[in-house]
Amino acid sequence: MSDKRWELLQYPAEKDPNRWRAKIKADESELSSVLDKLSVNKSRPFLVEDGKYEFGFYIYMAGSEEIKAVREALEKKFGEGIFVEPKQEEKLSEELEGLAAGIDKATNSQPSKAPAAPAPEPAPAAQPKSDYGFEDLELNPRYTFKDFIIGPNNRFTAAAAQAVADNPGKIYNPFFIYSGVGLGKTHMMHAVGHYVRKKNPNLRILYVTTEKFMGEVIDSIRKGSLQQMREHYRKVDLLLVDDIQFLVESESTQEEFFHTFNILHQNGKQIIVTSDRPPKQLTTLEDRLRSRFEWGLIADIKSPNLETRVAILKQKGELDHLTLNDNILLYIASKLKSNIRELEGFLKRINAYASLTHQEVNLDLVKVLMSDLLPPEEMAEPVPASLKTELPPPPISFPQEQPKPIQPAQPAPEKTAAPAAEAAPAPSLAHAIPIAEEPPVQASAPASAVPPVTVHKPEPVKEAPQIKIPVFQPPKPQPDAQDANLKPIEVVFFYPETKEAELSKVKEHFKEVIKKHKLKFKLVSVFEQSFSLTEKVNYAQFPELCKNIKISIAVVLGPPPESNIESEEFANLLATIMDDEKLSLQLIPWAELNKDYRYLNLSLDITLLKNTSPDI
């Protein structure tokens, strides 16, 4: 195996389950010759420090044809290498499974091949580093029962979680929690873990996301340490698995999780699983695994009602040292209804905005921020009656009586011309058609009517220039002077080809939002690059250009609806690529091109990024 100069393995990410990773033992010229021939979505090469290979790169959204092309290119250049197909992973898993005879039937079997870690169990005061090289995840210290707000939407699930924490492995096993995004299922899972650890510190507690579990299975197969991984998972007392819905993408990891589930359940160990949907709706999950999730208790968490949202806001505000009065809390809770994460995010934005602009947090400020974050149609929704203020009725006017008393009594000798008072309000326009309306009036006063005609002709000409009163005084020099005092933040703008006009709109929106909210920076465009709207977008150009010119923030305008590019796939794939390269992606979906709240969100994100990363 030491003679192999390359390896190609599936390496899924949360937003790209079809990501692969290639590692190569070669010099830079050999690497470039291979990469130049590959027409797949790939990352820029990175250094590998494992002693076996020099360089690596990712292949994104890879189908069978793309992987076949990469494999053929590597074999042609470097000869035979290490390649494990997803189906081969399952076969290898079964072969290694045979080494532990009857592992899915035994209730307390220890594999004969690995006696290095038998019965004695350590007492982990903190989450340890696993014995096969992977770092275990920590429980979030803020996710406890004490900090969990109970309302009608989650009362049953909270009571069941408390019962499981009091008697792990004895009732409700497995405990399956499902809900939409940001409603507290992960919080409740961590709360059980904290409670069990405090009650019995000697129990082994393991929290893992499904994405991490999948990555460990694949890496363990590659390294030949699958048996050690099994032992690590199957000797825990409480297994917490988050977002099990992501397991549907891989058959080999489903197989591995199935056997782990069986061993733990037969040994009376507690299993808690979270998902964004109930087991019956995990249609691509194997039936045998889905049915096991239904052995225990299935509980859901619904969206919180108004009172619960207010209580959550009050508690989160106290934790963040942000004091808001009840009217503000009620207003926020009445507008943001979807999930708790949205409430937390808005509180953080209020706090960041107030600290950056040194403004007092009041209801008016909250309304301004809310109007930028929510679409206009949602802002138009009625707020609770307790927030409505009664305005005095408007004064009643009587327009019919006002035109009559025009005070025509002052010019006493011209009482006969009283009917002509209606023509008096338009003397400045009399030079246009003065003679058409004057003759009827002159018939009743022939002698006195002639002088006014000669007087009216010059006067309108003299007063005509007064129509040009609107004096235009552009206040543009002042913003320029203010811009000089703002801290410049360099960014790269990417936009769809032929959409230069929309790019100009993007930059104008940023300027307006930054000025309106008195933020202390300005965006400086270092480079502007268009991207093709063909079905095969060159995603590698985004991080490549940023790296070459040493800019870490990319502002990207998403593809328009008339293109053949799926906007969600574009966003997920680009986010994965930029994250791999440690670059900040600020994406503007085409549908939100004219939405001020999107630009405020991105501006505040850039502000926080600037404050936490001084090198930007």
C-alpha positions in Angstrom: 0.0 0.0 0.0 3.0 2.3 0.5 3.6 2.2 -3.3 0.3 3.8 -4.0 0.7 7.4 -5.1 -3.0 8.4 -4.8 -6.2 7.7 -3.1 -9.8 8.7 -3.9 -12.5 8.4 -1.2 -16.0 9.7 -0.6 -15.8 12.6 2.0 -19.4 13.9 2.5 -20.2 17.3 4.0 -23.4 18.6 5.5 -24.4 20.5 2.4 -22.7 18.3 -0.1 -23.1 14.5 0.7 -21.5 13.7 -2.7 -18.2 15.4 -2.0 -15.0 13.3 -2.6 -11.4 13.9 -1.5 -8.3 13.0 -3.5 -4.8 12.8 -2.1 -1.7 12.6 -4.3 2.0 11.9 -3.8 3.5 14.1 -6.5 5.4 17.3 -7.2 3.7 20.5 -8.2 4.2 20.1 -12.0 2.7 16.6 -11.9 -0.2 17.8 -9.8 -0.9 20.7 -12.2 -0.8 18.4 -15.3 -3.6 16.3 -13.7 -5.8 19.1 -12.5 -5.6 20.9 -15.8 -7.2 17.9 -17.5 -10.1 17.6 -15.1 -13.3 19.3 -16.0 -15.1 18.7 -12.7 -16.0 21.0 -9.8 -12.9 20.8 -7.6 -11.2 22.9 -4.9 -7.8 24.4 -5.2 -5.1 21.9 -4.0 -4.0 21.9 -0.4 -1.0 20.5 1.5 -1.4 17.2 3.2 0.7 16.5 6.3 0.1 12.7 6.9 3.5 11.6 5.7 2.0 9.6 2.8 0.9 12.3 0.4 1.9 15.8 -0.5 -1.3 17.3 -2.0 -5.1 16.9 -1.8 -8.2 18.4 -3.4 -12.0 18.0 -3.1 -14.4 17.1 -5.9 -17.9 18.6 -5.3 -21.3 17.3 -6.2 -19.6 14.4 -7.8 -21.6 11.8 -9.8 -20.4 8.5 -11.0 -19.2 9.9 -14.3 -17.1 12.7 -12.6 -15.5 10.2 -10.2 -14.8 7.8 -13.1 -13.0 10.6 -15.0 -10.9 11.6 -11.9 -10.0 8.0 -11.3 -8.9 7.4 -14.9 -6.8 10.6 -14.9 -5.0 9.5 -11.7 -4.4 6.0 -12.9 -3.1 7.3 -16.2 -0.6 9.6 -14.5 0.4 7.6 -11.4 -0.7 4.1 -11.9 -2.9 2.1 -9.6 -4.0 3.8 -6.4 -6.5 3.4 -3.5 -10.1 3.8 -4.6 -13.1 2.7 -2.5 -16.6 2.8 -4.0 -19.5 3.3 -1.7 -20.6 -0.3 -2.4 -17.1 -1.6 -1.7 -17.2 0.2 1.6 -20.2 -1.9 2.6 -18.4 -5.2 1.5 -15.3 -4.2 3.4 -17.5 -3.5 6.4 -19.0 -7.0 6.2 -15.6 -8.6 5.9 -14.4 -6.9 9.0 -17.7 -7.6 10.7 -17.0 -11.4 10.2 -14.0 -11.0 12.5 -16.4 -10.3 15.4 -18.5 -13.4 15.1 -22.2 -12.9 15.7 -21.8 -9.3 16.7 -25.3 -8.3 15.8 -26.9 -11.2 17.8 -24.7 -11.2 20.9 -25.8 -9.1 23.8 -22.5 -8.7 25.5 -19.8 -9.9 23.0 -16.3 -8.5 22.9 -14.4 -8.9 19.6 -11.6 -11.4 19.9 -9.3 -9.5 17.6 -9.1 -6.4 19.7 -8.6 -7.3 23.4 -6.7 -4.0 24.0 -9.8 -2.2 25.3 -11.9 -4.7 27.2 -14.3 -4.3 30.1 -12.7 -1.6 32.3 -14.3 1.7 31.5 -12.7 5.1 32.3 -14.6 7.8 34.1 -14.7 10.7 31.7 -15.1 13.9 33.6 -14.9 15.7 30.2 -15.4 14.4 26.7 -12.2 12.4 25.9 -10.3 12.0 22.7 -11.4 8.7 21.2 -9.1 5.7 21.2 -9.0 5.5 17.4 -8.0 9.1 16.6 -11.2 11.2 16.4 -12.1 14.0 18.7 -15.4 13.6 20.5 -17.8 16.5 20.4 -18.5 18.6 23.5 -22.0 19.2 24.9 -23.0 22.9 24.8 -22.8 24.2 28.3 -25.8 26.6 27.7 -28.1 23.7 26.7 -29.5 22.6 30.0 -32.9 21.9 31.4 -32.6 25.0 33.5 -32.3 27.2 30.4 -35.1 25.4 28.5 -38.3 27.4 28.3 -41.3 25.1 28.6 -44.6 26.0 26.9 -47.6 24.2 25.3 -45.5 23.5 22.2 -42.9 21.3 24.0 -44.3 20.4 27.4 -44.9 16.7 26.6 -41.4 16.3 25.0 -39.7 18.1 27.9 -41.4 15.8 30.4 -40.4 12.7 28.5 -36.8 14.0 28.2 -36.7 14.5 32.0 -38.0 11.0 32.5 -35.3 9.6 30.2 -32.6 11.6 32.1 -33.8 10.2 35.4 -33.8 6.6 34.1 -31.5 6.2 31.1 -31.9 3.0 29.2 -35.0 1.9 31.2 -37.9 3.8 29.6 -38.4 5.4 26.2 -35.5 3.7 24.5 -34.8 4.9 21.8 -36.1 8.5 22.4 -36.8 10.1 19.0 -37.2 13.9 19.0 -38.3 15.6 15.8 -39.1 19.3 14.9 -38.4 22.0 12.4 -35.2 24.0 12.4 -34.3 26.0 15.5 -37.1 24.8 17.8 -34.9 23.3 20.5 -34.5 19.5 19.8 -30.6 19.8 20.1 -31.0 21.8 23.2 -33.2 19.1 24.8 -30.8 16.3 23.8 -27.8 18.2 25.3 -29.9 18.9 28.5 -30.4 15.1 29.0 -26.6 14.6 28.5 -25.7 17.3 31.1 -28.3 15.9 33.6 -27.0 12.3 33.3 -23.4 13.3 33.6 -24.1 15.4 36.7 -26.1 12.6 38.3 -23.6 9.8 37.4 -20.1 11.1 36.2 -18.9 7.5 35.6 -21.3 6.9 32.7 -19.8 7.3 29.2 -21.8 9.9 27.2 -21.1 10.4 23.5 -22.7 13.1 21.4 -22.2 13.0 17.6 -23.7 14.6 14.5 -24.7 12.3 11.7 -22.3 14.0 9.4 -19.4 13.3 11.8 -20.5 9.7 12.2 -20.5 9.2 8.4 -17.0 10.8 8.1 -15.6 8.6 10.9 -17.0 5.4 9.2 -15.4 6.3 5.9 -12.0 7.3 7.4 -12.0 4.2 9.7 -12.5 2.0 6.6 -9.7 3.7 4.8 -7.3 3.5 7.8 -8.3 -0.1 8.7 -9.6 1.0 12.2 -13.3 0.2 11.7 -13.2 -2.3 14.6 -11.8 0.2 17.0 -14.5 2.7 16.0 -17.1 0.0 16.7 -15.7 -0.6 20.1 -15.6 3.1 20.8 -19.3 3.5 20.0 -20.6 0.3 21.4 -19.3 0.8 24.9 -21.0 4.1 25.6 -23.9 4.3 28.1 -25.7 7.2 26.4 -25.5 7.9 22.7 -26.8 11.2 21.4 -27.2 11.4 17.6 -28.2 14.7 16.0 -29.8 15.2 12.6 -30.3 11.5 11.7 -32.0 12.6 8.4 -28.6 13.1 6.8 -27.9 9.4 7.2 -30.1 8.7 4.2 -27.4 9.5 1.7 -25.1 6.5 2.5 -25.9 2.8 2.7 -22.6 1.8 4.3 -23.1 4.2 7.2 -26.7 3.0 7.6 -25.4 -0.5 7.9 -22.8 0.5 10.5 -25.3 2.5 12.5 -27.8 -0.4 12.4 -25.3 -2.8 14.1 -24.3 -0.1 16.7 -27.9 0.6 17.5 -28.6 -3.1 18.0 -25.7 -3.7 20.4 -26.5 -0.6 22.5 -30.2 -1.3 22.7 -29.7 -5.0 23.6 -27.3 -3.9 26.3 -29.8 -1.5 27.8 -27.9 1.6 26.8 -29.9 4.8 26.2 -30.1 6.1 22.6 -31.5 9.6 21.8 -32.0 10.6 18.1 -33.1 13.9 16.6 -34.4 14.6 13.2 -36.3 17.2 11.2 -39.2 14.8 10.5 -40.8 11.7 12.0 -39.4 8.2 11.2 -42.1 7.3 8.8 -41.1 10.3 6.6 -37.5 9.2 6.4 -38.4 7.3 3.3 -34.9 6.7 2.0 -33.8 5.2 5.3 -33.7 1.4 5.4 -37.0 -0.1 6.8 -35.2 -2.1 9.5 -33.6 1.0 10.9 -36.6 3.1 10.6 -38.7 0.5 12.4 -36.2 0.5 15.3 -36.7 4.2 15.8 -40.3 3.4 16.5 -39.6 1.0 19.2 -39.4 3.7 21.9 -41.1 7.1 22.2 -41.5 9.6 19.3 -42.0 13.2 20.5 -42.2 16.4 18.5 -41.6 20.0 19.3 -44.0 22.5 17.6 -43.5 26.3 17.0 -43.8 28.3 20.3 -46.8 30.5 20.9 -46.6 34.2 21.6 -46.2 33.9 25.3 -43.5 31.3 25.0 -41.6 33.4 22.5 -41.7 36.4 24.8 -40.4 34.2 27.7 -37.6 32.9 25.4 -36.6 36.5 24.4 -36.5 37.6 28.0 -34.3 34.8 29.0 -32.0 35.1 26.0 -31.7 38.8 26.6 -30.6 38.3 30.2 -28.0 35.8 29.1 -26.6 38.4 26.6 -26.9 41.2 29.1 -29.5 43.0 27.0 -32.4 44.6 28.8 -35.6 45.2 26.8 -38.9 46.3 28.1 -42.1 44.3 27.7 -43.4 46.3 24.7 -40.3 45.6 22.7 -40.3 41.9 23.6 -43.9 41.6 22.6 -43.4 43.4 19.3 -40.4 41.2 18.4 -42.3 38.0 19.4 -45.3 39.1 17.3 -43.2 39.5 14.2 -40.8 36.6 14.4 -42.8 33.4 14.6 -41.0 30.6 12.8 -38.3 29.4 15.3 -36.2 30.2 18.4 -33.0 30.5 16.4 -34.5 33.4 14.6 -35.4 35.1 17.9 -31.9 34.6 19.2 -30.3 36.0 16.0 -32.4 39.1 16.0 -31.5 39.8 19.7 -27.8 39.5 18.7 -28.3 41.9 15.8 -30.0 44.4 18.1 -27.1 44.1 20.6 -24.5 44.4 17.8 -26.2 47.3 16.1 -26.7 49.3 19.4 -23.1 48.8 20.5 -21.7 49.7 17.1 -23.8 52.8 16.6 -24.0 53.8 20.3 -27.8 54.1 20.1 -30.3 53.4 22.9 -32.5 50.4 22.2 -36.1 51.5 22.0 -39.2 50.5 20.2 -38.5 52.9 17.3 -35.0 51.4 16.7 -36.4 47.8 16.9 -39.1 48.7 14.3 -36.4 50.1 12.0 -34.3 47.0 12.2 -37.4 44.8 11.8 -38.5 46.7 8.7 -35.1 45.9 7.1 -35.1 42.3 8.1 -38.7 41.3 7.1 -40.4 41.7 3.7 -42.9 44.6 3.5 -45.9 42.2 3.4 -45.0 40.8 6.8 -44.4 44.2 8.3 -47.9 45.1 7.3 -49.4 42.4 9.5 -51.3 43.7 12.5 -49.4 43.8 15.8 -51.0 42.8 19.2 -53.7 45.1 20.5 -51.5 46.0 23.5 -49.0 47.7 21.2 -51.6 49.8 19.3 -51.7 53.4 20.3 -54.9 55.4 19.9 -54.5 58.5 17.8 -56.8 61.5 18.2 -59.4 61.8 15.4 -58.3 64.1 12.5 -59.8 67.6 12.6 -62.9 68.1 10.6 -62.7 70.7 7.8 -65.4 72.3 5.8 -64.0 73.0 2.4 -67.2 74.5 0.9 -67.2 77.6 3.0 -63.5 78.5 2.6 -63.5 79.7 -1.0 -66.4 82.1 -0.6 -65.0 84.5 2.0 -62.0 85.7 -0.1 -62.4 89.2 1.3 -63.5 91.0 -1.9 -64.8 93.9 0.2 -61.4 95.7 0.4 -61.4 97.0 -3.2 -64.7 99.0 -2.7 -65.0 100.6 -6.1 -64.8 97.2 -7.8 -67.8 95.4 -6.2 -69.2 94.8 -9.6 -66.1 92.7 -10.3 -66.8 90.4 -7.4 -67.6 87.6 -9.7 -64.2 88.0 -11.2 -62.6 87.2 -7.9 -62.4 83.6 -9.0 -60.0 84.7 -11.8 -57.8 86.6 -9.4 -56.0 83.6 -7.9 -54.3 82.9 -11.3 -52.7 86.3 -12.2 -49.3 84.7 -12.9 -50.9 82.6 -15.7 -52.9 85.5 -17.1 -50.3 86.2 -19.8 -51.1 82.9 -21.4 -54.8 83.5 -22.1 -55.7 86.9 -20.4 -58.2 88.2 -22.9 -60.4 85.2 -23.1 -61.9 85.7 -19.6 -61.5 89.5 -19.2 -64.2 90.7 -21.7 -67.2 89.6 -19.7 -65.9 91.5 -16.7 -65.1 94.6 -18.7 -68.8 94.8 -20.0 -70.0 95.8 -16.5 -67.3 98.4 -15.9 -66.1 99.7 -19.3 -64.1 102.7 -18.0 -62.2 101.0 -15.2 -61.5 97.7 -17.0 -59.0 99.1 -19.5 -56.2 100.2 -17.1 -56.0 96.7 -15.4 -55.3 95.1 -18.8 -52.3 97.3 -19.4 -51.1 96.7 -15.8 -51.4 92.9 -16.0 -49.2 92.4 -19.0 -45.9 93.5 -17.5 -46.5 92.0 -14.0 -46.8 88.4 -15.0 -43.6 88.7 -17.0 -41.8 90.0 -13.9 -43.2 87.3 -11.6 -42.6 84.4 -14.0 -39.0 83.8 -12.9 -40.4 83.0 -9.4 -41.7 79.7 -10.8 -38.1 78.5 -10.8 -37.9 78.6 -7.1 -36.9 74.9 -6.5 -33.2 75.4 -6.1 -31.1 72.2 -6.5 -28.3 72.0 -4.0 -26.7 68.5 -4.2 -25.5 67.4 -0.8 -23.1 64.9 -2.3 -19.8 66.3 -0.9 -20.9 65.5 2.7 -21.3 61.7 2.3 -17.9 61.7 0.5 -16.4 63.4 3.5 -18.0 60.9 5.9 -16.9 58.0 3.7 -13.3 59.1 4.3 -13.7 58.4 8.0 -15.1 54.9 7.5 -12.9 51.8 7.7 -12.5 50.3 4.2 -13.2 46.5 4.0 -11.9 45.0 0.7 -14.2 42.5 -1.0 -14.5 40.7 -4.3 -17.8 40.9 -6.2 -19.0 38.0 -8.3 -22.1 38.4 -10.6 -23.8 36.4 -13.4 -22.6 37.3 -16.9 -24.3 40.2 -18.6 -25.8 41.4 -15.3 -23.6 44.5 -14.8 -26.6 46.7 -14.1 -27.8 44.4 -11.3 -24.2 44.5 -9.8 -24.5 48.3 -9.7 -27.8 47.9 -7.8 -26.1 45.6 -5.3 -23.3 48.1 -4.5 -25.9 50.9 -4.2 -28.0 48.9 -1.8 -24.9 48.3 0.4 -24.1 52.0 0.4 -27.6 53.0 1.4 -27.9 50.4 4.2 -24.5 51.2 5.6 -25.3 55.0 5.6 -28.8 54.5 6.9 -27.7 52.4 9.9 -24.5 54.4 10.5 -22.2 51.5 10.3 -18.5 52.2 10.7 -17.2 50.7 7.5 -17.5 50.8 3.7 -17.1 48.1 1.1 -14.2 48.6 -1.3 -14.4 46.5 -4.5 -11.0 45.2 -5.2 -12.1 43.1 -8.2 -15.4 42.3 -10.0 -15.7 39.0 -11.8 -18.6 37.6 -13.8 -19.4 33.8 -13.9 -21.0 31.7 -16.7 -24.6 30.8 -16.5 -24.1 27.4 -18.2 -25.1 24.2 -16.5 -21.4 23.6 -15.5 -20.4 26.6 -13.3 -16.7 26.8 -12.7 -17.0 27.0 -8.9 -13.3 26.7 -8.4 -12.8 30.3 -9.8 -14.5 31.8 -6.7 -11.9 30.7 -4.1 -9.1 30.8 -6.6 -9.5 34.5 -7.4 -10.0 35.3 -3.7 -6.8 33.5 -2.8 -4.8 34.9 -5.6 -5.5 38.5 -4.6 -5.6 37.7 -0.9 -9.2 38.8 -0.2 -11.2 36.8 2.3 -14.7 38.2 1.7 -16.6 37.4 -1.5 -20.0 39.1 -2.2 -21.8 36.9 -4.7 -25.0 37.7 -6.6 -26.9 34.4 -7.3 -28.0 33.2 -10.7 -31.2 34.6 -12.2 -34.3 32.4 -12.5 -34.0 32.2 -16.3 -30.7 30.4 -16.0 -30.4 26.6 -15.9 -28.7 26.8 -12.5 -30.7 25.7 -9.4 -30.3 28.5 -6.9 -30.3 26.2 -3.8 -27.8 23.9 -5.2 -25.6 26.9 -6.2 -25.8 28.3 -2.7 -25.0 24.9 -1.0 -22.1 24.0 -3.2 -20.5 27.4 -3.2 -20.9 27.6 0.6 -19.1 24.2 1.0 -16.3 25.2 -1.3 -15.7 28.6 0.3 -15.9 27.0 3.8 -13.2 24.5 2.8 -11.0 27.4 1.8 -11.7 29.4 5.0 -13.3 32.2 3.0 -16.4 34.3 3.9 -19.3 34.0 1.5 -21.8 36.8 1.4 -24.5 35.5 -0.9 -27.4 37.6 -2.4 -30.0 35.3 -3.9 -31.5 36.8 -7.1 -35.0 36.8 -5.5 -33.7 39.1 -2.8 -31.8 41.5 -5.0 -34.0 44.5 -4.0 -34.6 43.4 -0.4 -33.0 45.8 2.1 -33.1 43.2 4.9 -30.7 40.9 3.0 -28.2 43.8 2.7 -28.6 44.6 6.4 -28.0 41.0 7.3 -24.9 40.8 5.3 -23.6 44.2 6.5 -24.0 43.1 10.1 -22.3 39.8 9.4 -19.4 41.6 7.8 -19.2 44.0 10.8 -19.1 41.1 13.2 -16.6 39.3 11.0 -14.4 42.4 10.9 -14.5 42.8 14.7 -13.6 39.1 15.4 -11.0 38.8 12.6 -8.7 41.9 12.7 -6.7 40.6 9.8 -9.6 41.0 7.3 
